[in-house]
Amino acid sequence: MRYFVHIGYKGTKYFGWQRQPDKLSVQEVLENSLSRIFKQNIIIYGCGRTDAGVHASQYFFHMDIEKVWNFDLFFRLNRILPDDIALFDIIPMEAQAHARFDAIQRVYDFFIHTYKDPFLSDSSSLYLRQSFDLRQMKKAVALLPQYEDYRAFCKSPDKNEHTICHVSAANLYTNSNGDRIRFRISSNRFLGRMIRIIARKLIEIGDGNLSVDEFESHLISKNIPSKILPAHPQGLFLSKVTYPYLDLEPKAKFWGTVEESYWEEV
């Protein structure tokens, strides 16, 4: 039987979702925990990769378990998982359902704070500034759904079959003081480092070091910028994953999104 498992995780101490040698990953922790419970090797397949230090307030993976278990898997797995990984739902699915390939939309949030705050250091990216030019940043964000080829904003574009991403929405928010910023983007897929690279370009625009026209020129020409630096990872959250047959509201609550009224659209 195939199951989709709905989780959330804080990625601070992990080298991303995907299992890799000699580095702790979220996938490794989950596979080891499940294998321990079922007393057999359990392999799981995630809905996508996240970079080291990146978080997921909603994430899905699927697993195949042949025998029906006669214990409370939800309780047992949550009990042995570390505090920075939480299990929310276990959902029986049709055998062909795939956590990665069936996803039709992913939503990411990128958070920035402009003042030093020890309680934000793991969940928002610090860029010490007096202020950003939010209106210019907003103009650049508004361009994103108008383009489909994001080759210019990919760390290694030639590793992909193509660099087309159907961005359905992109928005910029701030708090009443203007010292916290939230960039939200929705698309059917994302390329390697794409959101963090875009976020870094938005910061450059906010600083006055890059014009909106220069930003758009990369989208038009598809030429990779001479400097392609990503923004800090800890501000990035995978916030929602949607399937044609499954659309659950995120259950994880992280600072800054508990009260949506906190954020005002720029």
N, C-alpha and C positions, 0 to 999 in steps of 0.2 A: 504494500500500500504506500502511496506517495503522500507526504504531508508537507504543507507549507508552514514554516515557523516564523512568527512575527516577533521581532526582538528590537531592542535599542541598545546602543553602547556608547560609552565615552572613550574616545580613541587615544587619549593622552599618552598612555604607556605602551601602545601597540604600534607595530610597524605596518599598519593598514589591516584590511580585512583578510587578504589572501595569505595562505600558508606559505612560508618561505624558510629556507634552511638557516638555522642559527639566529633567527629573529622571531620574537614573540608576535603572533598575529591573533586576531579575533577568531578566525576560522580554526586555528589550532586549538585554542582553549575550548571552543564548542565541540569540536570533534573528539577531543580527549575526554571531555565530560560525558558526552553521549556514549562513547565507547565503554567508559567505566560503568555507566548505568546499565547498558544492555549486555555487557560482558562479551562484546564482539566489536569488530572494527566498523565504525560508522563513518561514511563519507557524506559530506554535505556540499551543496552547490548554491552559492550566494547570488543575489540579484545584481551584483556589480562589485567593482573594486573601490576601496577608499584609500587615500594616501596615509602615510604615517602621521599620527596626531589628529586625523580628521574624525569627526563624530558622526553617528547616525541616530537620529531620534526615531526614525522608522526604517527598518531593514527586514528583508525576507530572505530565507534560504529554504531549499527543499531537501528532503531526505526520503529514502525508501526503507521502510521497516516491514519485513515479511510477516512477522507474527504480531498479533494484537497483544499489547502489554496489559497486565492486570494490577497495575499500581498507578499512583498519581504522578505521572511524568512531569506535569507542570510544577508541582510542588518540589519534587526531587531535584529536577534540573535547576530550578531557581535557588535551591538551597546550596548546591555545590558550586554554582557559578560565582565568580568574584562580583563585588558590588558594582563594578563599572559595566557589567553586561546583564541585561534584564530580559526575561522571557515574558511575552504578553499573550500570545495565542498559539495554539497548535491546531491546524486546519486540514482535515482530510481533503485530498484533491484527486482529480482524475490522473491516471498514470502518465499521460503525456504533458501535463502542466509543467512549465519550466520557470523557475524563479528569475532567471536572467533574461532569457530570450523572449518571454511572453510579456515583459513589462512594456507598457505603452507610454508611460510618462514618469519622469523623475523630477522632483523638486529639491533644489538646494538653497540654503540660506548661508550667507557669509556676513559675519558680524565684525564690526570695527569699533574700537573705543579710542578716544583721543586724549585720555588722561590715565595716569597710572592707578590701577585698582587691583589689589592682590586677589580679589574674589572673582575677577573676570579673566585672569591670566590663562586659564585652561580652556575657556569657552568663547573667547573673542580675541581678535588680533589687535595689538596695541600699535598705534601709529601716533606718536606725540605730535600734536598740531594745535595751533591756536584756533584754526578753523579750516574747513574745506569749502571749495566752491561747489555747493551741492547742486545748484541749477545746471552747471555745465556737466557734472557727473550724471544728472538725470537725463540730459539730452543724449549722452552716449548710451545710457541704458535703454532709452526708447528706440534706438536704432537696431538693437539686437534681434527682435522678432522679424525685422525686415530682410534679414539675410539668412542663408542656409549653409554656406560653406565656411567652416571655422578653422580651416587649415592654418591661418595666420596665428591662431591662438591655441596651438597644440604643441606640446613639448617635442613629440616625435611623430609628426603627421604621416610619414611614410610607413609606419608600422601598422596603419589602419587600412582596411580595404577601401574606405572612402572617408571623407571628413565632413559629410553632410549631417547637420543636426537641425531638427525642426523645433526651433525655440518658439514655444507657444505664448510665453509671457515673460516679462522681465520688469522688475519694479525696484525702486529705491525708497527707503524709509529712513526717518530719523526720529529721535526723541525730542521732547519739548525744548531741551537745552542745546540741541544740535551737537552734542559731544558723543553720541553713539549713532552708528549707521548700520543699516541692514540692507543688504543686496539680495534679492530673491530672483531666481531664474528657474523656469520650467522648460523641459525639452524631452523628446523621446529618447535621446541618448546624449552622452557627453564624451569628449575626448580627454586624453591624458593631460592633467593639470589645467584643463580649459578654464574652469571657473576661477581658479586662483590666478591664472594669467590675466583674465579679464578684470578681476578685482584689483590687481596691481596696476593695470592701465587706468582704471577708474580713479585710483589714488593719485596717479600722476596727473590726471586731468584736474582733480580737486586741488592739487598743489600748484597748478598753472604750468606744469612742465610738459604737458601734451595737450594739443588742441582736439576738439571733437572731430574736426575735419581729418586730422592725422589718424585718429582712432578709426574713423570710417574708411579711410583709404586702405587700411589693412584688410577690412572686410571686403572691399571692392576688388583689390588687386590679388588678395590671397597670399601676398608676400609675407614671409615670416619676419617680424621685427628684428633688428640687429641685436637688441637686448630683450630677451624673453624671460623675465624673472617672475616667478609666481609669488603671490602674497603668502603670508604666514599660514600654515595649515590649521592652527587651532581655532580659527574663526569660522571654519567651514563645517556645515551640518548637512548630511543627507536627510531631508525632512519628510519626504513622502514618496512612496512608490505605488503606482496604480497599474492594475491589470484589467483586461476586458471583463474578467469574471470575478475580480476581487478589488474592492475599493474601501479600505478601512481607514478610519481616522487615526492619526498617530496618538499613542497613549503616553509617550514620554513627554514630560514637561521640563523645559530647561529655561534658565533665567532669560528674560527678555521676550519670551513668546507665551508665557503663562497668561499675561494680560495683553491681548492684541491691541487694546486701546492705548497702550504705552507708545505704540509706533504711529507716526503720522507720515503719509505719503508725501514725498518731496514734490 
